[in-house]
Every structure is written in C-alpha cells, then in structure tokens.
Amino acid sequence: DALATIHSQHVFHGEISSDSVLLVGDNDEKAYLWDMPLVIANRLTDRRGEERQMQQLVKTASYLAPERARGARASAASDVYALGAIVCVAGGASLPATDTTLGLIHSVASGTWFPKVPRSMPEPLRSMLERMVARDASLRPTAREVVELFMPPVASRPTLREMPAVMLPLPTPVFAAAEVVPAPAPTAPMDARL
C-alpha cells in the first residue's frame, strides 16, 4: 500500500531491501515500508546521490530488478520486483551465491540468477509473486494491483472496535445559584496634595 501511494505521486523508492520492511505484531501480521521517508530525505538533502546509492548496493543488490542491475533508473516496476524478491526470500527462496556485490549484480543483470517463488506459497500469492519478479518489467503488476489482491478495501478494515454506548450521570451542581453583587460606585478623585 505504501508503494502504491508513493507511485501514484510519481515517486519511486529505488533502494528496497529486506532492511526496508519492518514486521510488527505478535505474529508479524503487519509490515511497514519504514525507510521511505529516509530515502526521500536523503535524495532531497544529499548531493552525493549516486555515491550514496553505491554504498547502499551491498544491501539492495539481491533485490534489484534486472533493468536496474543493467543501469536503468528506479521505477514503479523495479520497486514491485524488489518487493516480490523480498517476499520470495522470506518464504524460503535462496539468495544468490556469489562472492562479491559486483558478481551478484552481473548475475541479476545477465539473468543467471533471479528469485524463485517457493512452491510452498499458496495461490493466488504464488501467481502474483511470479508476475512481480518477472524479468520483463512490462509483465509486472502495479503496486495498486498487488494491494487490491491482498488487502481488504479500506472501508472494510475496522479502525476501532465498536464499544457500547456509555450513559454518564447528569452532573450535580456544586454551588448554589450565584448572587449578583453590583460593582462599587466610583469614588471622587483623591486630593493631589496627598
């Protein structure tokens, strides 16, 4: 949902890794794309954009879309690929076995490595993940399509549990009715000699 929201504003993350997703709750039932504000802040304030991206490459290389590994700019499709790759790895898919980050990038760019959707994934998640990690960016779903498949509409999500109405007793008066006291009459000016 977070990706769909930023994509609707023509903003792309471009640096998604497993470190970007924060799982919360007793059973990790909620996932947050927690680092998006940091990514945007870095882009707006850091003049070393390309240098910073190179430093992040160690974390992001396993989740790069093939077109990103070949040098293309971040896009909505590359963000969807990265999210799909994270879910595949979280579900048991193996990470590439390379000794260096550059070797990994070469494997992704050349297509010799790509995330495999674990067979244990149930439908329709399995089919959606296969589309999300498609090598051809035009075959990938949008983030909004992913949201529509996996998340209930906002209107059906409860925000607070309904509570029975509570009737409060009427307040009892603390003071008796107030008596109106007139203001004192103005006095004559004092003698200036005093």
C-alpha positions as CSV (number, residue, x, y, z in Angstrom):
1,D,0.0,0.0,0.0
2,A,2.9,2.4,0.8
3,L,4.4,1.7,-2.6
4,A,1.1,2.2,-4.4
5,T,0.7,5.5,-2.6
6,I,4.2,6.9,-3.5
7,H,3.9,5.6,-7.0
8,S,0.7,7.5,-7.5
9,Q,2.8,10.6,-6.8
10,H,5.5,9.5,-9.4
11,V,8.0,8.8,-6.6
12,F,10.0,5.6,-6.6
13,H,11.9,4.0,-3.7
14,G,14.7,2.5,-5.8
15,E,16.6,1.1,-2.8
16,I,14.2,-1.5,-1.4
17,S,15.9,-4.3,0.5
18,S,14.9,-6.6,3.3
19,D,16.0,-3.9,5.7
20,S,13.3,-1.6,4.3
21,V,10.5,-3.8,5.7
22,L,9.6,-3.7,9.3
23,L,7.4,-6.5,10.6
24,V,5.2,-5.6,13.6
25,G,2.8,-7.5,15.9
26,D,2.8,-10.7,17.8
27,N,2.8,-12.8,14.6
28,D,4.4,-10.2,12.4
29,E,1.0,-9.6,10.9
30,K,1.8,-6.0,9.8
31,A,4.6,-4.9,7.5
32,Y,5.7,-1.3,7.1
33,L,7.9,0.2,4.5
34,W,9.6,2.2,7.2
35,D,12.5,3.7,5.4
36,M,10.7,5.6,2.6
37,P,10.9,9.0,4.5
38,L,14.6,8.5,4.9
39,V,15.1,7.7,1.3
40,I,13.2,10.8,0.2
41,A,15.1,13.0,2.8
42,N,18.4,11.6,1.5
43,R,17.5,12.5,-2.1
44,L,16.4,16.0,-1.2
45,T,19.3,16.9,1.0
46,D,22.3,14.8,-0.2
47,R,24.2,16.0,-3.2
48,R,26.1,12.7,-3.3
49,G,23.0,10.7,-4.6
50,E,24.9,8.4,-6.8
51,E,27.6,7.8,-4.3
52,R,25.0,7.1,-1.6
53,Q,23.3,4.6,-3.9
54,M,26.6,2.8,-4.5
55,Q,27.1,2.5,-0.7
56,Q,23.5,1.0,-0.4
57,L,24.2,-1.5,-3.2
58,V,25.6,-4.1,-0.8
59,K,22.1,-4.3,0.9
60,T,20.0,-3.8,-2.3
61,A,21.8,-5.9,-4.9
62,S,19.9,-9.1,-4.1
63,Y,16.6,-7.3,-4.7
64,L,17.5,-5.3,-7.8
65,A,15.3,-5.7,-10.8
66,P,17.3,-6.9,-13.9
67,E,16.8,-3.5,-15.6
68,R,18.2,-1.7,-12.5
69,A,21.2,-4.0,-12.4
70,R,21.8,-3.0,-16.1
71,G,21.8,0.7,-15.1
72,A,18.2,1.8,-15.5
73,R,16.7,4.4,-13.1
74,A,14.3,3.4,-10.4
75,S,10.7,2.9,-11.5
76,A,7.4,1.6,-10.2
77,A,8.1,-1.8,-11.9
78,S,11.5,-2.1,-10.2
79,D,10.0,-1.4,-6.8
80,V,7.4,-4.1,-7.3
81,Y,10.1,-6.5,-8.4
82,A,12.2,-5.7,-5.2
83,L,9.1,-6.3,-3.0
84,G,8.4,-9.6,-4.8
85,A,12.0,-10.7,-4.3
86,I,11.9,-9.9,-0.6
87,V,8.7,-12.0,-0.2
88,C,10.3,-14.9,-2.1
89,V,13.4,-14.8,0.1
90,A,11.3,-14.5,3.2
91,G,9.3,-17.5,2.0
92,G,12.4,-19.7,1.7
93,A,13.9,-18.8,-1.7
94,S,17.7,-18.8,-1.7
95,L,19.8,-15.7,-2.2
96,P,22.4,-15.8,-4.9
97,A,25.7,-17.5,-4.0
98,T,28.3,-15.0,-5.2
99,D,31.4,-13.8,-3.5
100,T,31.1,-10.1,-4.4
101,T,28.4,-7.5,-4.9
102,L,29.6,-6.9,-8.4
103,G,29.3,-10.6,-9.2
104,L,25.8,-10.5,-7.8
105,I,24.8,-7.5,-9.9
106,H,26.2,-9.3,-13.0
107,S,24.2,-12.4,-12.2
108,V,21.0,-10.4,-11.9
109,A,21.7,-8.3,-15.0
110,S,22.5,-11.3,-17.2
111,G,19.6,-13.3,-15.9
112,T,21.7,-16.2,-14.5
113,W,20.1,-15.5,-11.1
114,F,16.6,-14.4,-10.2
115,P,14.4,-15.0,-7.2
116,K,12.4,-18.3,-7.4
117,V,8.9,-18.3,-6.0
118,P,8.8,-21.1,-3.3
119,R,6.5,-23.9,-4.2
120,S,5.1,-23.7,-0.7
121,M,3.4,-20.4,-1.5
122,P,-0.3,-20.8,-1.8
123,E,-2.4,-19.4,-4.6
124,P,-3.1,-16.6,-5.5
125,L,0.1,-15.4,-3.8
126,R,2.2,-17.7,-5.9
127,S,0.9,-16.4,-9.2
128,M,1.1,-12.8,-8.1
129,L,4.7,-13.3,-7.0
130,E,5.7,-14.8,-10.3
131,R,4.3,-11.7,-12.0
132,M,6.1,-9.4,-9.5
133,V,9.5,-10.9,-10.2
134,A,9.0,-11.3,-14.0
135,R,12.2,-10.4,-15.9
136,D,10.2,-8.3,-18.3
137,A,9.1,-5.1,-16.4
138,S,6.0,-4.7,-18.6
139,L,4.6,-8.0,-17.3
140,R,4.8,-7.0,-13.6
141,P,1.7,-5.8,-11.8
142,T,1.4,-2.4,-10.4
143,A,1.7,-1.9,-6.6
144,R,-2.0,-1.0,-6.6
145,E,-2.9,-4.3,-8.3
146,V,-0.9,-6.2,-5.6
147,V,-2.8,-4.2,-2.9
148,E,-6.2,-4.9,-4.4
149,L,-5.4,-8.7,-4.4
150,F,-4.1,-9.0,-0.9
151,M,-5.5,-6.2,1.2
152,P,-9.2,-5.7,2.1
153,P,-10.7,-2.4,1.0
154,V,-10.1,0.4,3.5
155,A,-13.8,0.7,4.2
156,S,-13.9,-2.9,5.4
157,R,-11.0,-2.5,7.8
158,P,-12.0,-1.7,11.3
159,T,-10.2,1.2,12.9
160,L,-11.5,0.8,16.4
161,R,-13.6,-2.0,18.0
162,E,-17.2,-0.9,18.4
163,M,-18.0,0.0,22.0
164,P,-21.4,0.0,23.7
165,A,-22.7,3.5,24.4
166,V,-21.9,4.7,27.9
167,M,-24.5,6.9,29.7
168,L,-22.9,9.3,32.0
169,P,-25.0,10.6,35.0
170,L,-26.0,14.2,34.9
171,P,-23.6,16.4,36.9
172,T,-24.8,17.5,40.3
173,P,-24.5,21.2,41.0
174,V,-21.5,22.0,43.1
175,F,-22.5,25.6,44.0
176,A,-25.8,27.2,44.8
177,A,-27.1,29.9,42.4
178,A,-24.7,32.8,42.4
179,E,-25.8,36.1,43.8
180,V,-25.2,39.1,41.6
181,V,-23.3,41.8,43.5
182,P,-23.3,45.3,42.0
183,A,-19.9,46.9,41.3
184,P,-18.8,49.6,43.8
185,A,-19.6,53.2,42.9
186,P,-16.7,55.2,41.6
187,T,-15.1,57.4,44.2
188,A,-14.1,61.0,44.0
189,P,-10.6,61.6,42.8
190,M,-8.0,61.9,45.6
191,D,-6.6,65.3,46.5
192,A,-3.4,65.7,44.5
193,R,-1.6,67.2,47.6
194,L,-1.6,63.9,49.4
